[in-house]
Amino acid sequence: MSDLKQPNSDKQPISSSPKPLNQHHHHDHAAHTPDVGTEAAENFADTVKGKAGFGRIVKAAGYSADGFMAAYKNEAAFRQAFWLNLILLIVLIFIPLAITMKMILLIASFLSIIVELFNTGLEASIDHTSTEQHPLAKIGKDVGSAAQFLSLTLLFILWLMALSSLLF
């Protein structure tokens, strides 16, 4: 029996009982991630994206266009936000408001589109992980929805304020 290997004393013993699902320790990841992972990820990113300069900008613009197209094709909420904000932009061009007010409304419109893109990406990532109902997946999706609700509420309030400044 001398040829049996003794476990290393520096390693943690393997527990027969799993950790509860609600406990997550960030240090656990470091122990399971090899040091070469970062180098491999960086080399992959360099290969795919390009090292620097104009080529990288062109590729990044292509990825952004792919993102817009995917969101438009796959997410009704993005299409609705896109068309709403396009109409608001056209109205903004012709409405007689101060330039600062127009800038604020434009920022709010872009913010609502940006938040919808993040929300769409978050939902896609959650659905990729699992389409089964899970309390944490629900929280992730609900939080993204809440962020979009807030951005649209901000847009609505700012437009009300801007329009009321024309009337009073």
Salt bridges, closest charged atoms under 4 A:
ASP28 OD2 - LYS19 NZ 2.61
ASP28 OD1 - HIS27 NE2 3.42
ASP127 OD1 - LYS141 NZ 2.59
ASP142 OD2 - LYS138 NZ 2.56
